[in-house]
Amino acid sequence: SMARRPRSSRAWHLVLSAGRRDGDPRAPPSATGARGWGYDSDGQHSDSDSEPEFSSLSPSIPSAIPVTGESYCNCDSQSEAPYCSSLHGLHRPQDCQCGEEDEYFDWVWDDLNKSTATLLSCDNRKVNFHTEYSCGTAAIRGNKELADGQHFWEIKMTSPVYGTDMMVGIGTSDVNLDKYRHTFCSLLGRDEDSWGLSYTGGLLHHKGDKTSFSSRFGQGSIIGVHLDTWHGTLTFFKNRKCIGVAATKLQNKKFYPMVCSTAAKSSMKVIRSCASCTSLQFLCCFRLRQLLPGYVDTLEVLPLPPGLKQVLHNKLGWVWSMNYSTSKPSSSSSSSGSDSDSSCGSEAEGCQRKRCRRT
């Protein structure tokens, strides 16, 4: 029992104390896995500074085991997060570079608008959360307001994904990024000023409500976000496949890209951030990408002059990289089916048609 546990068993003490504090319903059925990892649900140092996120639920072992098997690539460093026996003793393999083709970025993380428990690297494209231990929720936003036009960015999970929550989303300038520095919570989507996609079963958060949106994501996953201010839609992608339209009627609002994490020694990296005006050229390219199968290289199959293909690739390459189809014909994959949403194209098309009729 808890009263008889050996005093020297520090890992047991941390895991059980986190269970009393966090009461996370996503707990693994056994504590042995959590003890083997050598850290508790968020890598907390103590339980004195935190406020319970699920106080009404019965205590259970927190989600201390990182999500695996959801990576964009098959690199060894992404397949299973290595560990050692000491607390927070995660070995850091050389970062995987898969999917990181872009060299120009429309925005990076803002060193002036972030939580205190964050540290930037890689030319402010990589954010490291809780570099020693975690005592709450840390968040950061991009250094550019996403005004009129089309905005697309991708966030890569460059560390084990675990704990109370790790999220990708958007928010207005009214979001207080340091408000929950002593509380373990899902920061994005707690109010009407932000939307957040959680790694925990792909839950979408907004106004304090949670809805099932996609499958979970983990280390190596690439989460894409498309903010269309012309049609007022927010669309999410996972590993470059559309998973759904998360919000509509977002016209005339100013947003910033945002991420947050409660997990100690966690990190995320901007691997793409693009913007373009809503022109006839964009709308044509966007529609062509929707109509053609996702596994097809759209620019290669279109009967266009080589010079025009190069121009379209340089200006709107991110549009051609979008994948709105569910899967390649004659191939079955349960994971890809669960991560793709056929409503992506239809909802976006519906918004376009409505907007065209209004103009």
C-alpha positions as CSV (number, residue, x, y, z in Angstrom):
1,S,0.0,0.0,0.0
2,M,1.0,3.6,-0.2
3,A,1.8,3.8,3.5
4,R,4.2,0.9,3.3
5,R,6.2,2.0,0.3
6,P,10.0,2.2,0.8
7,R,11.3,5.7,1.6
8,S,14.0,5.2,-1.0
9,S,11.5,4.7,-3.8
10,R,11.6,8.3,-5.1
11,A,9.9,7.3,-8.4
12,W,7.0,5.7,-6.6
13,H,6.6,8.8,-4.4
14,L,6.5,11.1,-7.4
15,V,4.1,9.0,-9.4
16,L,1.7,8.6,-6.5
17,S,1.9,12.2,-5.4
18,A,1.1,13.2,-9.0
19,G,-1.8,10.8,-9.0
20,R,-3.3,12.6,-6.0
21,R,-2.6,16.0,-7.5
22,D,-3.6,15.6,-11.1
23,G,-6.2,12.8,-11.0
24,D,-5.7,12.3,-14.8
25,P,-8.4,10.1,-16.3
26,R,-6.1,9.2,-19.2
27,A,-4.0,7.1,-16.8
28,P,-2.3,3.9,-17.9
29,P,-3.7,0.8,-16.0
30,S,-0.4,0.0,-14.3
31,A,2.1,2.1,-12.4
32,T,5.1,0.0,-13.6
33,G,5.3,1.8,-16.9
34,A,5.3,5.2,-15.2
35,R,8.0,4.1,-12.7
36,G,10.2,2.8,-15.5
37,W,10.1,6.2,-17.2
38,G,11.4,7.9,-14.1
39,Y,9.1,10.9,-14.2
40,D,5.4,11.6,-13.3
41,S,2.6,12.9,-15.5
42,D,4.2,16.3,-16.3
43,G,7.7,15.9,-14.7
44,Q,6.7,18.0,-11.7
45,H,9.2,18.8,-9.0
46,S,6.6,19.1,-6.2
47,D,2.9,19.2,-5.7
48,S,2.7,22.4,-3.6
49,D,2.4,24.9,-6.5
50,S,-0.2,23.2,-8.7
51,E,-3.9,23.2,-8.7
52,P,-5.9,20.1,-9.6
53,E,-7.4,20.1,-13.1
54,F,-9.7,17.2,-12.4
55,S,-10.5,17.6,-8.7
56,S,-13.9,16.0,-9.0
57,L,-12.5,12.7,-10.4
58,S,-11.1,9.9,-8.3
59,P,-7.3,9.8,-8.1
60,S,-5.4,7.7,-10.7
61,I,-1.9,7.4,-12.1
62,P,-1.3,10.3,-14.6
63,S,-0.5,10.0,-18.2
64,A,3.3,9.5,-17.7
65,I,4.0,7.3,-20.7
66,P,4.6,9.3,-23.9
67,V,2.6,8.7,-27.0
68,T,4.5,6.7,-29.7
69,G,3.7,5.4,-33.1
70,E,2.2,8.7,-34.4
71,S,5.3,10.1,-36.1
72,Y,5.4,11.6,-39.6
73,C,8.4,9.5,-40.4
74,N,10.0,6.2,-39.4
75,C,13.2,7.5,-37.9
76,D,14.5,5.4,-35.0
77,S,14.6,8.5,-32.8
78,Q,10.9,9.0,-33.2
79,S,9.7,5.4,-32.8
80,E,10.2,5.2,-29.1
81,A,11.5,7.8,-26.7
82,P,14.6,6.5,-24.9
83,Y,14.9,7.0,-21.1
84,C,17.2,6.4,-18.2
85,S,16.4,5.7,-14.6
86,S,16.9,9.1,-13.1
87,L,14.2,11.7,-12.9
88,H,13.8,13.6,-16.2
89,G,16.7,11.6,-17.6
90,L,15.6,11.6,-21.2
91,H,18.4,11.0,-23.6
92,R,18.3,13.5,-26.4
93,P,19.0,11.8,-29.8
94,Q,19.9,13.9,-32.8
95,D,16.8,15.7,-34.0
96,C,15.1,14.2,-36.9
97,Q,15.0,16.5,-39.9
98,C,12.2,14.8,-41.9
99,G,9.6,17.2,-43.3
100,E,11.8,20.3,-42.6
101,E,12.3,21.4,-46.2
102,D,11.5,25.1,-45.8
103,E,14.2,27.8,-45.5
104,Y,12.0,30.9,-45.3
105,F,9.6,31.5,-42.5
106,D,6.9,34.1,-42.4
107,W,7.0,34.2,-38.6
108,V,8.8,32.5,-35.7
109,W,8.2,32.4,-31.9
110,D,8.0,35.7,-30.0
111,D,10.6,36.0,-27.3
112,L,8.7,38.9,-25.8
113,N,5.3,37.2,-25.6
114,K,5.8,33.8,-23.8
115,S,5.6,32.2,-20.4
116,T,8.5,32.3,-18.1
117,A,9.0,28.6,-18.4
118,T,10.0,28.6,-22.0
119,L,13.4,28.8,-23.8
120,L,13.9,29.5,-27.6
121,S,16.5,28.0,-29.9
122,C,17.0,27.3,-33.6
123,D,16.6,31.0,-34.6
124,N,13.5,31.2,-32.4
125,R,11.7,28.4,-34.3
126,K,12.0,25.8,-31.5
127,V,10.4,26.3,-28.1
128,N,11.5,24.3,-25.1
129,F,9.1,24.1,-22.2
130,H,10.0,23.5,-18.5
131,T,13.7,22.9,-19.1
132,E,14.3,21.5,-15.6
133,Y,10.9,20.5,-14.1
134,S,7.3,21.5,-14.5
135,C,5.1,23.3,-12.0
136,G,2.3,24.4,-14.4
137,T,1.4,25.3,-18.0
138,A,3.7,27.2,-20.3
139,A,2.7,28.8,-23.6
140,I,4.1,31.0,-26.4
141,R,2.7,32.8,-29.5
142,G,4.1,33.7,-32.9
143,N,5.8,37.1,-33.4
144,K,3.4,38.1,-36.2
145,E,-0.3,38.8,-36.1
146,L,-2.2,36.8,-38.6
147,A,-4.2,39.4,-40.4
148,D,-5.9,39.3,-43.8
149,G,-5.1,36.5,-46.1
150,Q,-4.2,32.8,-46.0
151,H,-1.9,31.5,-43.3
152,F,-0.5,28.0,-43.0
153,W,2.1,26.6,-40.5
154,E,3.3,23.3,-39.2
155,I,4.5,22.4,-35.7
156,K,6.6,19.4,-35.2
157,M,6.7,17.5,-31.9
158,T,10.4,17.2,-31.2
159,S,10.2,15.6,-27.8
160,P,8.2,12.9,-26.0
161,V,4.5,14.0,-25.8
162,Y,3.0,13.3,-22.4
163,G,1.5,14.9,-19.3
164,T,-1.7,16.8,-18.7
165,D,-1.6,18.4,-22.1
166,M,0.4,19.6,-25.1
167,M,-1.5,21.7,-27.6
168,V,-1.4,23.5,-30.9
169,G,-3.8,26.3,-31.8
170,I,-4.5,30.0,-32.2
171,G,-5.5,32.8,-29.9
172,T,-6.0,36.6,-29.8
173,S,-3.8,39.1,-28.0
174,D,-6.2,38.8,-25.0
175,V,-4.9,35.4,-24.1
176,N,-2.7,35.5,-21.0
177,L,0.1,33.1,-21.7
178,D,1.5,33.1,-18.2
179,K,-1.9,32.9,-16.4
180,Y,-1.6,29.2,-15.6
181,R,2.1,28.9,-14.8
182,H,1.2,27.2,-11.5
183,T,-1.8,25.2,-12.9
184,F,-1.7,22.0,-15.0
185,C,-4.4,22.5,-17.6
186,S,-5.3,22.7,-21.3
187,L,-4.6,26.4,-21.7
188,L,-5.7,26.9,-25.3
189,G,-9.4,26.8,-25.7
190,R,-10.3,27.6,-22.0
191,D,-11.9,30.8,-23.2
192,E,-13.6,32.3,-26.2
193,D,-10.3,33.9,-27.4
194,S,-8.5,30.7,-28.3
195,W,-8.8,27.3,-30.0
196,G,-6.5,24.4,-29.2
197,L,-5.9,20.9,-30.5
198,S,-4.8,18.5,-27.7
199,Y,-2.6,15.5,-28.0
200,T,-4.9,13.6,-25.7
201,G,-7.2,11.8,-28.1
202,G,-7.1,14.7,-30.5
203,L,-9.6,16.8,-28.4
204,L,-10.5,20.2,-29.7
205,H,-10.9,22.9,-27.0
206,H,-12.8,26.1,-27.2
207,K,-14.8,28.2,-24.6
208,G,-13.9,25.5,-22.1
209,D,-15.7,22.8,-24.1
210,K,-14.0,19.7,-25.5
211,T,-15.0,17.8,-28.6
212,S,-13.5,14.7,-30.2
213,F,-11.7,15.8,-33.3
214,S,-9.0,13.4,-34.4
215,S,-6.6,10.7,-33.2
216,R,-3.9,11.5,-30.7
217,F,-0.4,12.8,-31.8
218,G,3.0,12.2,-30.3
219,Q,6.7,12.6,-30.8
220,G,7.5,13.2,-34.5
221,S,4.0,14.2,-35.4
222,I,3.6,17.2,-37.6
223,I,0.5,19.3,-36.9
224,G,-0.5,21.7,-39.7
225,V,-2.8,24.6,-39.2
226,H,-4.6,26.6,-42.0
227,L,-6.2,29.9,-41.0
228,D,-8.3,31.2,-43.9
229,T,-9.3,34.7,-42.9
230,W,-11.2,35.3,-46.2
231,H,-13.6,32.4,-45.6
232,G,-13.2,32.5,-41.9
233,T,-12.1,28.9,-41.3
234,L,-9.6,27.1,-39.2
235,T,-8.4,23.7,-40.4
236,F,-6.0,21.2,-38.8
237,F,-3.7,18.7,-40.5
238,K,-1.9,15.8,-39.0
239,N,1.2,14.4,-40.7
240,R,0.1,16.4,-43.8
241,K,-3.4,14.9,-44.0
242,C,-6.5,17.0,-43.3
243,I,-8.2,16.0,-40.1
244,G,-11.0,18.6,-40.2
245,V,-12.4,22.1,-40.1
246,A,-12.2,23.2,-36.5
247,A,-13.9,26.6,-36.6
248,T,-15.8,28.9,-39.0
249,K,-17.0,32.5,-39.1
250,L,-13.6,33.8,-38.0
251,Q,-13.6,36.8,-40.4
252,N,-12.4,40.2,-39.1
253,K,-10.5,38.7,-36.2
254,K,-6.9,39.0,-35.4
255,F,-5.1,35.8,-34.2
256,Y,-1.6,34.6,-33.3
257,P,-0.4,31.0,-33.6
258,M,0.1,29.5,-30.2
259,V,1.3,26.3,-28.5
260,C,1.4,25.2,-24.8
261,S,2.7,22.4,-22.7
262,T,2.6,21.1,-19.2
263,A,5.3,18.4,-19.7
264,A,8.8,18.9,-18.4
265,K,11.6,19.0,-21.0
266,S,9.1,19.0,-23.9
267,S,9.6,20.9,-27.1
268,M,8.0,21.9,-30.4
269,K,9.4,23.4,-33.6
270,V,8.0,25.5,-36.4
271,I,9.0,23.8,-39.6
272,R,6.8,25.8,-41.9
273,S,5.1,29.2,-41.7
274,C,3.6,30.7,-44.9
275,A,1.3,33.5,-45.8
276,S,-0.3,34.7,-49.1
277,C,-3.1,37.0,-50.2
278,T,-6.5,35.5,-51.1
279,S,-6.2,35.9,-54.9
280,L,-7.8,34.2,-57.8
281,Q,-4.5,32.4,-58.3
282,F,-4.7,31.0,-54.7
283,L,-8.3,30.0,-55.0
284,C,-7.6,28.1,-58.3
285,C,-4.6,26.3,-56.8
286,F,-6.5,25.5,-53.6
287,R,-9.4,24.0,-55.6
288,L,-7.1,21.9,-57.8
289,R,-5.5,20.5,-54.7
290,Q,-8.9,19.5,-53.3
291,L,-10.0,17.8,-56.5
292,L,-6.9,15.7,-57.1
293,P,-6.0,12.6,-55.0
294,G,-3.6,13.4,-52.1
295,Y,-0.9,11.0,-53.2
296,V,-0.6,12.7,-56.6
297,D,2.0,15.4,-57.2
298,T,-0.4,18.0,-58.4
299,L,2.1,20.2,-60.2
300,E,3.6,17.3,-62.0
301,V,0.3,16.0,-63.4
302,L,-1.1,19.3,-64.5
303,P,-0.4,20.3,-68.2
304,L,1.3,23.6,-67.4
305,P,4.4,25.2,-68.8
306,P,7.6,24.4,-66.7
307,G,8.1,28.1,-65.9
308,L,4.6,28.5,-64.5
309,K,5.0,25.3,-62.5
310,Q,8.1,26.8,-60.9
311,V,6.3,30.1,-60.1
312,L,3.4,28.3,-58.5
313,H,5.8,26.1,-56.5
314,N,7.7,29.1,-55.2
315,K,4.7,31.2,-54.3
316,L,2.2,28.6,-53.2
317,G,4.1,25.4,-52.5
318,W,2.4,25.0,-49.2
319,V,-1.0,24.8,-51.0
320,W,0.2,21.9,-53.1
321,S,1.5,20.0,-50.1
322,M,-2.0,19.8,-48.5
323,N,-3.7,16.5,-48.6
324,Y,-7.5,16.4,-48.5
325,S,-8.1,12.8,-49.5
326,T,-8.6,9.9,-47.1
327,S,-6.2,7.3,-48.5
328,K,-4.6,6.0,-51.7
329,P,-6.8,3.6,-53.7
330,S,-6.3,-0.1,-53.2
331,S,-4.5,0.4,-49.9
332,S,-6.1,0.1,-46.5
333,S,-4.7,1.7,-43.4
334,S,-6.7,2.1,-40.2
335,S,-4.5,4.9,-38.9
336,S,-4.8,7.0,-42.1
337,G,-8.5,6.5,-42.2
338,S,-8.9,7.8,-38.6
339,D,-6.7,10.8,-39.2
340,S,-8.4,12.0,-42.4
341,D,-11.7,13.8,-42.6
342,S,-13.5,13.8,-45.9
343,S,-15.4,16.9,-44.6
344,C,-12.2,19.0,-45.0
345,G,-12.8,19.6,-48.7
346,S,-16.6,19.8,-48.6
347,E,-16.7,22.2,-45.7
348,A,-14.0,24.5,-47.2
349,E,-15.8,24.3,-50.6
350,G,-19.1,25.3,-48.9
351,C,-17.5,28.3,-47.3
352,Q,-15.9,29.3,-50.6
353,R,-19.2,29.1,-52.4
354,K,-21.1,31.1,-49.8
355,R,-18.4,33.8,-49.8
356,C,-18.4,34.0,-53.6
357,R,-22.2,34.6,-53.6
358,R,-21.7,37.4,-51.1
359,T,-19.1,39.2,-53.2
